[in-house]
Amino acid sequence: MRRPLTALAHTAVQAVLNPGGRAIDATMGNGHDTCFLASRVAPDGRVIAFDVQTHAMAKTHERLGAAGLDALVNLQLRGHEQMTTAVPHDWPGTVDVVMFNLGYLPGGDRTIVTQAETTLTALNQALQMLRPGGLLSLLLYRDHGGAETESTAVENWVSTLAGRYVIERHESPGPCLFLISAS
Ligand SMILES: C[S@@+](CC[C@H](N)C(=O)[O-])C[C@H]1O[C@@H](n2cnc3c(N)ncnc32)[C@H](O)[C@@H]1O
């Protein structure tokens, strides 16, 4: 049976994110990825997570608290396109992993979705965050309203990275996953 792309993304993250590490969750949503990242960097690493919805932040805060990981995570109620201004000044060039899981909040308001323009701004900032050997994990959905504009823009953006980054592309009938490694 085919492995879900979310599991594949987590396996790739595990290879580069260790205790004491630094990670960014660009789309916290219900907090699954934020919690996973925090569990990897524990006991003394740091995670910064972004979302534009208070509901996402509340769910993530609750999940982190239940796992005893909330002290490791800084939750930012603002768009990932503000990543550069939100992270500490010494983070650019040192981050092990940035994760994006685009689209809408499952179980939430489906009219609030990631948008091509802000996503591309955030993706460019994410590349600046990565240390050499760091990983950008990008899960791209193509089946919600407006998704086509975003997915086309993201696919074009990924194609501009060829030769400068190591890029793996994993397909599924639904989303596709890009694993982009900084050399
Ligand atoms: C598919 S969900 C993320 C799922 C999440 N990674 C998890 O593990 O549960 C996408 C999230 O992106 C958020 N989002 C939309 N626009 C955003 C933006 N500009 N910056 C950050 N998050 C945004 C949505 O509110 C939604 O919660």
The ligand as a MOL file (V3000), in Angstrom:
LIG
                    3D

  0  0  0     0  0            999 V3000
M  V30 BEGIN CTAB
M  V30 COUNTS 27 29 0 0 0
M  V30 BEGIN ATOM
M  V30 1 C -3.6360 21.9680 5.6110 0
M  V30 2 S -3.6420 23.0760 6.9810 0 CHG=1
M  V30 3 C -2.1530 22.6920 7.8400 0
M  V30 4 C -2.1950 21.3730 8.5870 0
M  V30 5 C -1.1540 21.2770 9.6650 0
M  V30 6 N 0.2010 21.2580 9.1310 0
M  V30 7 C -1.3690 20.1190 10.6220 0
M  V30 8 O -0.4180 19.3620 10.8810 0
M  V30 9 O -2.5010 19.9840 11.1400 0 CHG=-1
M  V30 10 C -3.2520 24.6400 6.2190 0
M  V30 11 C -3.2680 25.8020 7.2180 0
M  V30 12 O -2.6690 26.9310 6.5660 0
M  V30 13 C -3.2330 28.0670 7.1720 0
M  V30 14 N -2.9270 29.2870 6.4200 0
M  V30 15 C -3.6260 29.9020 5.4430 0
M  V30 16 N -2.9850 31.0130 5.0250 0
M  V30 17 C -1.8420 31.0920 5.7730 0
M  V30 18 C -0.7600 32.0320 5.8260 0
M  V30 19 N -0.6930 33.0830 5.0100 0
M  V30 20 N 0.2220 31.7910 6.7180 0
M  V30 21 C 0.1900 30.7270 7.5530 0
M  V30 22 N -0.8100 29.8190 7.5450 0
M  V30 23 C -1.8110 30.0080 6.6690 0
M  V30 24 C -4.6990 27.7300 7.2770 0
M  V30 25 O -5.3390 28.5580 8.2210 0
M  V30 26 C -4.6390 26.2500 7.6870 0
M  V30 27 O -4.7660 26.1100 9.0710 0
M  V30 END ATOM
M  V30 BEGIN BOND
M  V30 1 1 1 2
M  V30 2 1 2 3
M  V30 3 1 2 10
M  V30 4 1 3 4
M  V30 5 1 4 5
M  V30 6 1 5 6
M  V30 7 1 5 7
M  V30 8 2 7 8
M  V30 9 1 7 9
M  V30 10 1 10 11
M  V30 11 1 11 12
M  V30 12 1 11 26
M  V30 13 1 12 13
M  V30 14 1 13 14
M  V30 15 1 13 24
M  V30 16 1 14 15
M  V30 17 1 14 23
M  V30 18 2 15 16
M  V30 19 1 16 17
M  V30 20 1 17 18
M  V30 21 2 17 23
M  V30 22 1 18 19
M  V30 23 2 18 20
M  V30 24 1 20 21
M  V30 25 2 21 22
M  V30 26 1 22 23
M  V30 27 1 24 25
M  V30 28 1 24 26
M  V30 29 1 26 27
M  V30 END BOND
M  V30 END CTAB
M  END
